Amino acid sequence: TNSQGTSRESRMPGYHFFRQATCDFSQVIGRGLLGKVYKAHLPTGEVVAVKLLYLMAGIDDYSFSHLLEELMSVSHKNLVRLLGYSFEKEEEVLEYKGRAVHGVNIRRLICFEYVPGGSLAHFLSDQNLGLNWGVRFKIIKGICEGLQYLHKVGIVHCDLKPGNILLDDGKIPKITDFGLLPIFLGSDSGFGEDSGHRTLKYTPSEDICWGGLSEASDIFRLGVVIKRIVIGTMDYSSIADMDDRECVEHV
C-alpha cells in the first residue's frame, strides 16, 4: 500500500495505464458475463484486448491471482492467450447525505491477445455468411481441439458459445473466457448489468436446475455450437418438419 492508499498486485500495468491506452475505455469491442472488453493500443505499437471486470464483492484476492497465473500458462493455437492481469484497491472519500464516507474502489483487469476477426456470433448472425463448408469444418475442428486441450489440462470453460469464440484473419477459431467463471460464481454481487446470464440456449437443463459446471456441460454446449455452425440458424422451426434427406440437402 502506498501513501495514497492504493494497493496493487499485477502481472501488467494497471488501471490508469490502460485508461490511457483505451482512450478512457471508449473502444468497446465486446462484453460478457464478467465485464466489458476494450481495444488497447500500447506505446510499443502492439494492440491488445483488456477486460475491465464488473465490481463483484466476495472474491478472494489470492484465489483470483492463483487462477489467473494458472490460466496464463495455458497455450494452444485455438485458445486466446491471457497476457496478464492487475487488480487495485484504492481508498476513496465520497459524500453521502452530507457526510464524508470512506470506501474502497476495486478495479480488476485482464489482458488478452487481440484477435482481429471478431466473434463467431458475428459471422453466424450475418445474412451473407460467406463461410463455405470447408471454412465451417475448419472452425468446428479448431473449436473441438481447443476444448479438448482445456479438458486435458483440467479446465472447464463453463460458458462456451459463439460469442466466446473469436476468429483471426485466417478464420482460425480461438476460444476465449475459459476457466474464469467458477471463481466469480462464488461472489456476493452477481454479475454486471450489461452481462445478462449464461445463454440458456447453450446450457443443458441440469445446469439450469442445479448450476452444475462440468466437462459434460461443455460438451453439450459444443454440440449446440456445432449445430449452429452447420445449420446457420438457431430457428429450427424451418427444418423441424423436414425428413432426413431434406435436412441434409438444406445443410
N, C-alpha and C positions, 0 to 999 in steps of 0.2 A: 504494500500500500504506500502510495507516495503522499507528499504534503498536501496535495489537492483532494485527498480522499478517494483516489482511484486505485483499484486493484485490478490486475490483469494477468491472465495466463494465455499464452499464444504460441502457435507454430507459424505465424504470419503477422503482418502489420494489422493494426486494429481498426476500430470503427471510424475514427476521424480520417485515417489514410484512405479507406475505401469510400468514405463520403465524398472525398475529392475525386477519386478515380471513377466514380459512377455519376459524376455531375450532380451531387446532392441526392443520390439514389433516385434519379429521374429516368434511367434507361431500364425499365422493367421488361424482362424477356420471358418471364414465367412466374407462376405462383402455384402453391400446393398446400398440402396439409400443414406443413411446418413453417412456411414463410414465403416471402417473395424473393425472386431471383433477379439479379441485376447484371447488366453487362458492364465490366470494368476495364478501363484502359490503364495499364501500368506505365510508369515512367520509362521502362525498358522497351516499350512498344508492344509488349505482349498483351493479348486480350484474354481475360478470364471471366468466369461466372461466379457471382457471390450471392449466397443465400443469407438474407437477414432474417433470423428466426423470430417468430412471434414470441411475445413475452409470455412465459409459462412458469408458474410457481411450482416448487416442489421437486425441481430437477437437481439431483446431486452433482456437484461440480466435478468430483473425482470420477464418477461414472461417465459423465459427459466426456471428459478428457480421455479416459481409457477407451471408450467406444470409438472416438474419432481417431485415436492413434492406431487402433486395430484396423479401421476402415482405410486409413492411409496406406496400409501395407498391401491392400488388395490391388492386383494388377492383371488386367485381361483386356484384349482388344475390343471386346464387346461390353465393357463397363466404363462409365465415365470416371476419370481419375479424380480422387479427392486430394487436393494440393495442400490444404492447411486449414486451420481453424483459429478462432480467437473468441474469448469471452471477457468482458469487462464489467466491473461493478463500480459505479460512480455515485457518490453521495450527492444528493440534491436537496435544496431547501425550497419548498413550494408554499404558497399562501393558500390556506383553506379556512374559509369563514373568518377571515381577518386575523388568522393566527399562522405563524410560521411552522410548517410541518417538515420534519426531516424524513427523507426516504432514500431508497437505493434504486438506481436505474441499471438494469441488467441488459447488456447487449451481447448477443451470441451471433457469430458469423461463421459460415463455412465456405471455403473457396474451392471451386471445381474447374477442371479444364473446360474451355468454351468449345461447344460443338455447334458449328455454324449452320447446319442444315435444318434446324428446327425439330419439332417433335413429330413422332409418327402420327399422333392425333391430327395434326395439321394436314398431313397428306391424305389421311382417310376421310377427312371432312371436306376436302376439295372435290368438287364435282368432276373436275378434269384430273383424275388421279395421276395419270402419266406413269403409272407403275405397272410394267408388264409382268407376266408370271415369273420370268427369270429374276427380276428385281425383288418381287414379293417373296419368292422362295429363299433368296439370299438373306432377306430381312428376317424371315422366320428362323432360318438356320442359325443366324447370329444371335438372336434372342435366346434360343434354346441353349446355345453354347455358353452364353454369358450367365444364364440362370444355373446351368449345370455346374459351372465353376463356383458360383456363390454357395450352392448347397454343398459342394465338395469341401469348402473351407469353413462350413458351419454357419453360414449367414442366410437368414430368411429375409426375403425382400419385404413382404407384408402388404405391398400396395402396387403390384405390377399392373400396368395399364398403358395404353398408347401414349398418354401424356407424360409418362415416366420413361419413355424410350425415345432417345434422340437419334437423329440421322446425320452423319457427316456428309461432306460434299459428294462422296462416292456411294451414298446410300447404305453405308455400313452402320448397323444399329448399335447404339451404346445405351445400356440400361443405367438409369440414374436413381437417386434417392433410396438406394438399397441399405438395409440394416439400421436405418435411423429411427424407425417408428417405435419399436418396443420401449425405449427409454422415455419417450415423450408420452406414451400412453399412461405412464405412471404419474404424470404431472397433475397438479391440482386444478389447473386453469383450462383444461380442454385445449381447443385449437383456435386460431385466429379467425376473425370474422370473414375473411376472404377465402378461408381454406375449404369450407364445406366439410364433407365427411368422405371417407373412402368410398369410391364409386361403387354403388351397390350392384350394378350390372356385372361387375368383375369379381364380386365377392360371393363365396359359397355360403349357402344358407346356414350352415353350422357356425360360421364366423359371425353372421348377423345375430344369431341367437345367443352364442356363448363367447364371442370375441376371441376365438382361437387364432393363434399365429403359428403356422407350421409350414413345412416344405410342401405338404399335400395341398394347403391353401394356395401356395404359389403355383403349383401345377394346375389347379383349377383355373386360376386367373390366366395362366399361359394358354390353356385351351380356348378360353374366350377370346383372348387376343389373336390367336391363330385363326379362329373362325372369322373374326372381324377382318383380318387381313385378306383372307381367301374370298369371302363373300363381298366385302367392301361396304357393308352397312350393318347397323345394329337393328334395323327394322326387318324382322324376319317374317312379317305378315305377307310380304310379296312372294316368299318362297315356301310358306307353310303348306300350301296345297299342292306343291309340285311332287311328282314322283321322283325316284332316284335319278333317272336318266335326265329329266328336265333340270333338276338341281345341278347336276354335273355340267350340263351344257351351259347353264346360267353362269356358273363359276368360270 
